[in-house]
Amino acid sequence: MSTGAMRRAQLVTPFGVGAMSVLVNGTSVITAGLDHWYETGDQSALAMEEYQEHDWRLESRLKVSEFRLPPDYRPSGQGSDLRNVRLTVPVLRFPRWSFCIYCKRLELSKLTMKTLVECQDKEHADKKYKPKMSQVPFVAICARGHLDDFPFDEWVHRSANPSCMGTLRLVSRGGGGLEGQVVTCDTCKQERSLRGVTEARFDKNGEEHTNLSDQLVSPEQPYLCGGARPWIAQLDGVCDQPIRGALRAAGNVYFPKVESSIYLPRREGAVSEEVHQLLRHPAVSTTFNNVFQLGLDEVSGGQLRKLLERNVPPELFAPISDDEILAAYQDQFGIGESGEEEPAEIPVDAESLTSDDIWRHPEYVKIRETPKDDFLAASDPGLHVDLENHVARVRSVDVLRETRALRGFTRVRDGELKLTEGKAMLRRASLTPAQDWLPAYVVKGEGIYFELDGAPLAAWEGRAEVQARAQRITDHYGSVAGQRGLQGRTISPRFVLLHTLSHLLINELIFACGYSSASLRERLYVSDSADRNMAGVLIYTAAGDSEGTMGGLVRMARPDNLRQVFASALADAHWCSTDPVCMDAGEKGQGPDSCNLAACHACGLLPETSCEEFNRFLDRGLVIGTLDDPNLGYFSDASSGSGLSV
């Protein structure tokens, strides 16, 4: 099979384990499970330390011992170093069904087939070169994440176990929808349209029914999912969910679940970047792991040095003091200076994750403290007098390190996914937490952090008209969630305000700094709970290349620059190029899932990779007011001439 190339970050999202992509020769493939990553003919030539990454908070949250970067392909070694040569991420051919564009014959191939399928129909018997067949655009999915080939044979014969072995054909009879796609059988002359195979509904009891399951035979004998997981070469299993047809490139076929974390040093400046690099050496990490597993009450830096001397060349850690070695050991395993293991944001149980406000609160606290570390550094650039009535704090984040890890995926709908269920989807056999790992990639960059003043924010969000407008978004999302069998959520006024403000500022920073539209990303710190009250936003570089560390974003945190960014963003928000339609349409909801009010592509939306909520829960009205109520917005007074005019 022809190979393809993609960026390493894409192997976490959007083309991670279980996702389909298309190779350069047009073959559709599915990314294989983690069991066969990093395989090489000579395991002694594998230097895994080059791919290992650590983030103590995220490791604790996801119950793994480490993260691994997707392997990069190296056709040959560099100099005398022949390690990690020709590593690839395996893929399997999927869907297995192919059809001939000339005679429409359907043929089922193998997952491991490496060549293009040739049509063997008798119509082409006298031809020297048989025509190449194309893979069908249809697959079958279920809500538990399973994926299977579309059951053409069963569908056309209206039987879960058809006895007819005739040649099938996929014929187009015209028309703009699936009703024009017809499956026929040469032997029994049966034929059946694909009309409605992607449709589903919920009955009065809240149970999901799909046309494919109910109509293949009959509602009394539903055709249920077979539990197939082709990305780990399992074509059968156990599942009792209804199955539905889908186009293989449809948006509901794959929803990656990615957890991200801003690295927080346990003790600022105690572990330098050079020492972090030392931890990547396999002998060092193995030695530290062995010591930690012993559960010793107290470990000294001198003891660790003696253990390292047995397995690691002394020149690697000779310049490093005992205190630094001990700090590195404590940082890796979350051990405080007292020698006791420090608590981290871990799941309440193995099935669930902590809520986002609990998870992000330590980041919120640490960034406000202006940390100084090789992996996280922030400073106070000062605050312009024109922003003081609304903004409480600004930080220039000169250095940050974000880890993004794939912990599973869903299909059909982007719903909740238990931790153990998601990780089980990624490989054949589960691993113990001491051995478990997840694919991830690391982004190093910079950013601007700001938070709103608590007193005026509380007064504003306490207004009845403000709460009523935010409630519309909550109601819209609740209606959609109910139709999809998902849990609703309360969208607070401060969340809509900060989320929309973040989008407006990112759109302005794109023009002011020259970043590409997908290079900036938001991270929201929003909570109204008494012990974790947060109202902050971090806008940072999301790209892992040089665009992320050139200082352009940090310079915009300076008082005069940031004032101008705020003023321009708020001025632009007053009038969208599609107003008054955008503002009026927002009264009934618009955008994804109708979960936006006054926000559209001309004013408030971003590339989906830059937005944490996939461009939902946005409203300019809560930022600068509406046409009917100009004083509704949090920044209505500031942007109307009392301080923040352009």
Residue pairs with C-beta under 8 A, 6 or more apart in sequence:
1 23
1 27
1 29
1 91
1 93
1 113
1 114
1 115
2 23
2 24
2 25
2 27
3 23
3 24
3 88
4 21
4 22
4 23
4 24
4 29
4 91
5 24
5 73
6 15
6 21
8 69
8 70
8 72
8 441
9 404
9 441
9 544
11 31
11 70
11 89
11 439
12 70
12 256
12 258
12 404
12 405
12 406
12 439
12 440
12 441
13 256
13 258
13 404
13 406
14 254
14 256
15 21
15 31
16 31
16 256
16 406
16 409
16 439
17 31
17 32
17 33
17 34
17 231
17 406
17 409
17 425
17 426
17 439
18 30
18 31
18 33
18 145
18 147
18 229
18 231
18 254
18 409
18 425
18 426
19 30
19 31
19 254
19 256
19 409
20 28
20 29
20 30
20 31
20 94
20 139
20 248
20 249
20 253
20 254
21 28
21 29
21 30
21 31
21 91
22 28
22 29
23 29
23 91
25 116
26 134
27 93
27 116
27 135
28 93
28 94
28 95
28 135
28 248
29 91
29 92
29 93
29 94
30 91
30 92
30 94
30 147
30 230
30 231
31 89
31 91
31 231
32 89
32 90
32 91
32 92
32 231
32 232
32 233
33 231
33 232
33 426
33 427
33 428
34 426
34 427
34 437
34 438
34 439
35 232
35 427
35 428
35 429
36 90
37 68
37 70
37 71
37 89
37 90
37 439
38 46
38 48
38 51
38 68
38 71
38 87
39 90
40 46
40 84
40 85
40 86
40 87
45 82
45 83
45 84
45 85
46 83
46 84
46 87
47 83
47 84
47 282
48 68
48 282
49 280
49 281
49 282
49 285
50 69
50 83
50 84
50 280
51 68
51 69
51 70
51 71
52 66
52 67
52 68
52 69
52 280
52 285
53 66
53 67
53 68
53 69
53 403
53 440
53 442
54 66
54 67
54 279
54 332
55 67
55 261
55 263
55 403
56 266
56 331
56 332
56 333
56 334
56 344
57 261
57 263
57 264
57 344
57 345
57 362
58 67
58 259
58 260
58 261
58 403
58 405
59 65
59 66
59 67
60 334
60 344
60 345
60 346
61 259
61 261
61 344
61 345
61 346
61 347
61 353
61 354
61 359
62 259
62 405
62 407
62 419
62 423
62 438
63 346
63 347
63 350
63 419
63 433
63 436
64 433
64 436
64 437
64 438
65 289
65 433
65 434
65 435
65 436
65 437
66 285
66 437
67 403
67 405
67 437
67 438
67 439
67 440
68 437
68 438
68 439
68 440
69 439
69 440
69 441
69 442
70 89
70 439
70 441
71 84
71 87
71 88
71 89
72 84
72 87
73 86
73 87
73 88
74 84
74 85
74 86
74 87
75 85
75 86
76 85
77 83
77 85
92 111
92 112
92 230
92 231
92 233
93 109
93 110
93 111
93 112
93 113
93 135
94 111
94 139
94 147
94 149
94 230
94 231
95 135
95 136
95 138
95 139
95 149
95 150
95 248
96 108
96 109
96 110
96 111
96 149
96 230
97 106
97 107
97 108
97 109
97 135
97 136
97 138
97 149
97 150
97 152
98 106
98 107
98 108
98 109
98 117
98 133
98 134
98 135
98 136
99 105
99 106
99 107
99 133
99 134
99 135
99 136
99 169
99 170
100 107
100 119
100 121
100 131
100 133
100 134
101 131
101 133
101 134
102 119
102 123
102 124
102 131
103 119
103 121
103 123
103 124
103 169
104 169
104 170
104 171
104 172
105 119
105 121
105 133
105 167
105 168
105 169
106 136
106 152
106 167
106 168
106 169
106 170
106 183
107 117
107 119
107 120
107 133
108 149
109 117
111 230
111 233
111 235
116 132
116 133
117 132
117 133
118 130
118 131
118 132
118 133
119 130
119 131
119 132
119 133
120 130
121 167
124 130
124 131
135 248
136 150
136 152
136 170
137 247
137 248
137 249
138 150
138 194
138 197
138 245
138 246
138 247
138 248
139 147
139 148
139 149
139 150
139 245
139 246
139 247
139 248
139 253
140 147
140 148
140 149
140 150
140 151
140 212
140 225
140 243
140 244
140 245
140 246
141 147
141 148
141 243
141 244
141 246
141 252
141 253
141 411
141 412
142 225
142 239
142 241
142 242
142 243
142 244
142 411
142 412
143 208
143 241
143 242
143 410
143 411
143 412
143 413
143 415
143 485
144 225
144 239
144 241
144 411
145 408
145 409
145 410
145 411
145 425
146 225
146 226
146 227
146 228
146 229
146 237
146 239
146 241
146 243
146 411
147 228
147 229
147 230
147 231
147 253
147 411
148 225
148 226
148 228
148 230
148 235
148 243
149 228
150 197
150 245
151 212
151 216
151 223
152 168
152 170
152 183
153 162
153 168
154 160
154 161
154 162
154 216
154 223
155 183
155 192
155 194
155 197
155 212
155 216
156 168
156 183
156 184
156 185
156 190
156 191
156 192
157 164
157 185
157 188
157 190
158 190
158 192
158 216
158 217
159 217
160 216
160 217
160 221
160 223
164 185
164 187
164 188
164 190
165 187
166 185
166 186
166 187
166 188
167 185
167 186
167 187
168 183
168 184
168 185
168 186
169 183
169 184
169 185
169 186
170 181
170 182
170 183
171 181
171 182
171 183
171 184
171 191
172 180
172 181
172 182
173 180
173 181
173 182
173 193
174 180
177 195
178 193
178 194
178 195
178 196
178 197
178 198
179 193
179 194
179 195
180 193
181 193
181 194
182 191
182 192
182 193
182 194
183 191
183 192
183 193
183 194
184 190
184 191
185 191
194 245
196 211
196 215
197 211
197 212
197 244
197 245
198 211
198 212
198 244
198 245
198 246
198 247
198 250
199 210
199 211
199 244
200 208
200 209
200 210
200 211
200 242
200 244
201 208
201 209
202 208
202 209
202 483
202 485
203 209
206 485
208 241
208 242
208 485
209 219
209 242
210 242
210 243
210 244
211 244
212 223
212 242
212 243
212 244
212 245
213 222
213 223
213 224
213 242
213 243
213 244
214 222
214 242
216 222
216 223
217 223
222 242
223 243
224 239
224 240
224 241
224 242
224 243
225 239
225 240
225 241
225 242
225 243
226 235
226 236
226 237
226 239
226 243
227 234
227 236
227 237
227 238
227 239
228 234
228 235
228 236
228 237
229 237
229 425
232 427
232 428
234 428
244 412
246 252
246 253
247 253
252 411
252 412
252 413
253 411
254 409
254 411
255 409
255 410
255 411
255 413
255 414
256 406
256 409
257 406
257 407
257 408
257 409
257 410
257 417
257 422
258 404
258 405
258 406
258 407
259 353
259 404
259 405
259 407
260 402
260 403
260 404
260 405
260 523
261 363
261 402
261 403
262 363
262 367
262 376
262 400
262 401
262 402
262 523
262 538
263 375
263 376
263 400
263 401
263 402
263 403
264 362
264 363
264 366
264 376
265 271
265 331
265 371
265 373
265 375
265 376
266 330
266 331
266 334
266 336
266 342
267 327
267 330
267 331
267 337
268 371
268 372
268 373
269 372
269 373
269 374
270 324
270 327
270 331
271 324
271 327
271 328
271 331
271 374
272 324
272 374
273 374
273 375
274 320
275 320
275 324
275 325
275 327
275 328
276 328
276 374
276 375
278 284
278 316
278 317
278 320
278 328
279 285
279 288
279 328
279 332
281 312
281 316
283 308
283 311
283 312
284 308
284 312
284 316
284 317
285 332
286 311
287 304
287 307
287 308
287 311
287 312
288 304
288 328
288 329
288 332
288 333
289 434
291 299
291 304
291 307
291 329
292 329
292 333
293 434
297 339
298 339
299 326
299 329
299 339
300 322
300 326
301 321
301 322
301 323
301 324
301 325
301 326
302 322
304 322
304 325
304 326
304 329
305 317
305 322
305 325
308 317
308 325
317 325
329 335
330 336
330 337
333 341
334 341
334 342
334 344
335 341
335 342
336 342
345 354
345 358
345 359
345 362
346 354
347 353
347 354
347 419
348 354
350 419
350 420
351 418
351 419
351 420
351 421
352 418
352 419
353 359
353 419
357 526
357 527
357 529
357 532
357 534
358 532
360 523
360 525
360 534
361 525
361 527
361 532
361 534
363 523
363 525
364 525
364 534
364 536
366 376
367 376
367 378
367 395
367 397
367 449
367 536
367 538
368 393
368 395
368 449
368 451
368 536
370 378
370 379
370 380
370 395
371 377
371 378
373 399
374 399
375 399
375 400
375 401
376 397
376 399
376 400
376 401
377 397
377 398
377 399
378 395
378 396
378 397
378 398
378 449
379 395
379 396
379 398
380 394
380 395
380 396
381 394
381 395
381 396
381 557
381 558
381 559
381 562
382 394
382 558
382 559
383 391
383 393
383 394
383 559
384 559
384 560
384 562
384 563
386 563
386 567
386 638
386 643
386 644
387 394
387 562
387 563
387 566
387 643
387 644
388 453
389 453
389 456
389 638
389 643
390 452
390 453
390 456
390 634
390 635
390 638
391 450
391 451
391 452
391 453
391 566
392 451
392 452
392 453
392 454
393 449
393 450
393 451
393 536
394 448
394 449
394 450
394 557
394 562
395 448
395 449
395 450
395 557
396 448
396 554
396 557
396 558
397 446
397 447
397 448
397 449
397 538
397 540
397 554
398 446
398 554
399 444
399 446
400 444
400 445
400 446
400 447
400 540
401 442
401 443
401 444
402 442
402 443
402 444
402 445
402 540
403 440
403 441
403 442
403 443
404 440
404 441
404 442
404 443
405 438
405 439
405 440
406 426
406 438
406 439
406 440
407 417
407 419
407 422
407 423
407 438
408 417
408 419
408 421
408 422
408 423
408 424
408 425
408 426
409 417
409 422
409 425
410 417
413 484
413 485
413 486
414 614
415 484
415 485
415 486
416 486
416 487
420 430
423 430
423 436
423 438
424 430
426 438
430 436
431 437
441 544
442 544
443 541
443 542
443 543
443 544
443 548
444 544
444 548
444 549
445 540
445 541
445 542
445 543
445 544
445 548
445 549
445 553
446 540
446 541
446 548
446 549
446 551
446 553
446 554
447 538
447 539
447 540
447 541
447 553
447 554
448 538
448 539
448 540
448 553
448 554
448 556
448 557
448 562
449 536
449 537
449 538
449 539
450 536
450 537
450 562
451 525
451 534
451 535
451 536
451 537
452 494
452 497
452 498
452 535
452 536
452 634
454 533
454 535
456 634
457 494
457 535
457 634
460 466
460 493
460 634
461 467
461 492
461 493
461 494
461 497
465 629
465 632
466 493
466 622
466 632
467 493
469 493
469 597
469 619
469 621
469 622
469 632
470 491
470 492
470 493
470 495
470 496
470 619
470 622
472 589
472 597
473 491
473 496
473 589
473 595
473 596
473 597
473 617
473 619
474 488
474 489
474 490
474 491
476 589
476 593
476 594
476 595
477 488
477 489
477 491
477 593
477 595
477 616
477 617
478 488
480 486
480 593
480 594
480 595
481 487
481 488
481 489
482 488
491 617
492 526
492 528
493 622
494 526
494 528
494 535
495 524
495 526
495 617
496 617
496 618
496 619
496 622
497 622
497 623
497 634
498 524
498 526
498 535
498 536
498 537
499 522
499 524
499 526
499 612
499 613
499 617
499 618
500 599
500 604
500 618
500 619
500 620
500 622
500 623
501 537
501 569
501 623
501 635
502 522
502 524
502 537
502 539
503 522
503 599
503 604
503 605
503 606
503 611
503 618
504 569
504 570
504 572
504 573
504 603
504 604
504 620
504 623
505 537
505 539
505 565
505 566
505 569
506 520
506 522
506 539
506 606
506 610
507 569
507 572
507 604
507 606
508 565
508 568
508 569
508 572
509 515
509 520
509 539
509 553
509 556
509 565
510 516
510 517
510 520
512 556
512 561
512 564
512 565
512 568
513 552
513 553
513 556
514 552
515 541
515 547
515 552
515 553
516 543
516 547
517 606
517 607
517 610
518 542
518 543
518 607
518 609
518 610
519 541
519 542
519 543
519 547
519 548
520 539
520 540
520 541
520 542
520 553
520 610
521 539
521 540
521 541
521 542
521 609
521 610
522 537
522 538
522 539
522 606
522 610
522 611
522 612
523 537
523 538
523 539
523 540
523 612
524 536
524 537
524 612
525 534
525 535
525 536
525 537
525 538
526 534
526 535
526 536
527 533
527 534
539 553
540 553
541 547
541 548
541 549
541 553
542 548
542 609
542 610
555 561
556 562
556 565
563 644
564 646
566 644
567 639
567 644
567 645
567 646
568 646
570 623
570 624
570 635
570 638
570 639
570 644
571 639
571 645
571 646
572 603
573 603
573 604
573 620
573 623
573 624
573 639
574 624
574 639
576 582
576 583
576 598
576 600
576 602
576 603
576 604
576 620
577 602
577 603
578 600
578 602
578 603
579 627
580 627
582 590
582 598
582 599
582 600
582 602
582 603
582 620
583 598
583 620
583 621
583 626
583 627
584 627
585 600
586 596
586 597
586 598
586 599
586 619
586 620
586 621
587 597
588 594
589 595
589 596
589 597
590 596
590 597
590 599
590 600
591 599
591 600
591 605
591 615
591 616
591 618
592 614
592 615
592 616
593 616
595 616
595 617
596 604
596 615
596 616
596 617
596 618
596 619
597 618
597 619
597 620
597 621
597 622
598 604
598 619
598 620
598 621
598 626
599 605
599 618
599 619
599 620
603 620
604 618
604 620
605 611
605 615
605 618
606 615
608 614
608 615
620 633
621 629
621 632
621 633
622 632
622 633
622 634
623 633
623 634
623 635
624 630
624 633
624 635
624 636
624 639
625 631
625 632
625 633
625 636
626 632
626 633
630 636
630 640
631 637
633 639
635 644
637 643
638 644
639 645
